[in-house]
Amino acid sequence: SRLASPSAAVKDAALERFSWRDEPPQWLREGEDYAGSPMAALASVGAASASQLRSLEFDALAVAPEDLVRMVPMIFDDTGCTSRCHVDHEVLRNWTWAARRLYRDNPYHNWFHGFATFQACYYQLHASDLHARLRYLDVFGLFLAALCHDLDHPGVTNSFLVQCEGELALRYNDVSVLENHHASLACELLRKDESA
């Protein structure tokens, strides 16, 4: 596996209190969409702006799925989670693509919904004082959970799966069937070499 055990210094950095940088990264500064960034590409077609990403005005449905995938590492970078938790950018990029592939193409519980939940958490961190109570590791875990919270959702309810004695209902003994399934897939994804 490419994931090594973290050193004491790495663990200490991840457990530090979360704080916003004094100055946002170049890609997020108001009106500064630098060439080559996903934000510049999005702004050129009017799908989103950097400032919208930190607001409730951001519309994930207006953005191509692959561009949403490219935004995930940018948000992790902006919060300092990649540096403080010592996450390799290639590993994060591969993991994000793997998570995207696990979302089904159904009307609601799809990749757009997963990303919208992730972006809403990012917005809440920025708009409230919630961040003052969290460590970098907490923020990292929050983002992972938000992005993976509906992996492989079949588009039906727990009750439906239990009533029809579906495979997932049997696997999880009719208890929080979909929630257990999403959590299990998220953990599998974190352990797989191909997503790391």
N, C-alpha and C positions, 0 to 999 in steps of 0.2 A: 504494500500500500504506500502511496505517496504522502500520506498524512503522518507526520512524525509526532511523537509526544512533545508537547510544549515545554520549554524551559521555565524555570521559576520566574525569570524576568518577563517572559511572554505572558504567563498567567497573571502576574502583578499588573501589567499594563491593561489587560482585559478587565480586571476587577476594579480599576480606577473609576471614580465618579465620571459620568458622562458630562461633557460640556461642548457647546458649539464653538467653532473656531471664531477668532476675532474677525476674520474676513472670509466670506464664502469663496469656494473654489472658482476659478475663471469661468467654467461652463455655467455657473449658476448666477453670476453677477447680472444685475438688471441690464438688459440690452447688450450683453456680451456673449453672443453665441459664436464661439471661435470655430473657424473652418475645420471640417473633419469630424466634429463631435456629432453624436446622435441628435443633440439639441439643435445644432445648426441645420441639419437635414430636415428636422421636423419643422423648424421655424420657416424654412424656405417654402414649405407647402401649407403653412398656416395651421398645422395640426396642434402645435403646442409651443409655448415659450418656456424658457427656463424659470421665469417667475411663477408661471402657472403650476409648476411641479410642486411648489410649496404652498399651494392653495387648494381650496375646494373647487376651483374653476377647472382643474385638470380633468379632461375627458379621455379615459383610456380607450374608449371605443373609437375615437377619432385618430388613433395611432396604430400603425401596422404592428402586428404581434412581434416581429423580429426587432423593431425599434424599442418596444417595451422591454424586451430581453436585454438590449444594450443599456437601458437606463438603470437596471438593477445594480450593477457594479458602481455606477456613478452615485447613486444614493448611498450605498454602503461607504463609498469614499467620502462623500460630503459629511457624513456623521462621524467619520474617523474610525469606523468599525474595522475596515480592512487593515489599517495600520496598527491600531491598538490590539486587535485580536490576531494579528499576523496571518492574515488570509492572503494567499497568493492570488493575483488577479486572474490567472489562467484557470485555477481551480474554481474560483467564484463564477467565472464565465461558463465553464463546462457544467457546473452544478445548476446554474440558472437555465441553460438550454435543456438540461435533463428534466428539470421541474416543469418547464414549459411543455415538453413532450408528454408529460404525464397527465396534463389536463385534457379532458375530452372536449369535443366540439358539440356541446349542448347549449340550449338557449340561455342559461343563466350561470351555472357553476362551471365556468370555463376559464381560460387563461386571462381574459380581460378582467373578470371578477377577481381572480387571485391577485393580479397586479393592482387593481383598484383598491383592494384591501390593504396591500403593502404600501401604496402611496398614501392612503388615508392615515396609516400609522405614522408615516414620515411627516405628514402635515400636522398631526396632533403633537408630535415632538417639537415641531417648530413653533406652533401657535400657542402652546400652553407651557406651564412650568413643570409638566410631567417629567421632562428630562432631568430635572434637578434631583429626582429621587432614584434615578437609574444609573447603573454602571454600563460601561461599553458592552460587556458581555450580555447584559439584560437587553440592550437595544438590538444587539446582533441576534439574540434568540427571538425577540419580538418580530423582527423582520423575517427571519426564517419561518416562523410559525404563520405569519400573515400570508406570505407568498405560497405556502404549502397547505393552507388550511382546508382546501377542497380538492386536493389531488385525486384524479381518477373518479370524480363524482359521476355516478351513472345518470343523474337527472331525475332520480326518484327519491322518496322519503325512506327513513328508517322503518316506519310503519309498513310501507309497501313491501320492503325487503323481508320483513318478519312474516307478514301475512302470506307471501308467496313462497316462504321457506327458501329464499335465495341463498346462494353459496356464501355470501358475506355474512348474512344473518346467522347461518350455521357456524361459520368460523368464529364469530364473536359472541356466540350464545345469546343472540337477540338483545344485547346490551350496547347502546351507543354505537350501533353498527358502523355507520359512515364515519363518525368521529374516530373510532378505533382504526378504521381502514386508512383514513387520511394520515393519521399520526404514524401508523406503521410504515406507510410508503415514504413519508418524510424521513423517518429514521433509516430506512433502507437506502434512500438516496444519499444520505450523509455518509454512509459506509461504503458505497460502491466506488471502486477504482475508476470506472469510466466516467463518473461525474466529478472526479477529483483531479 
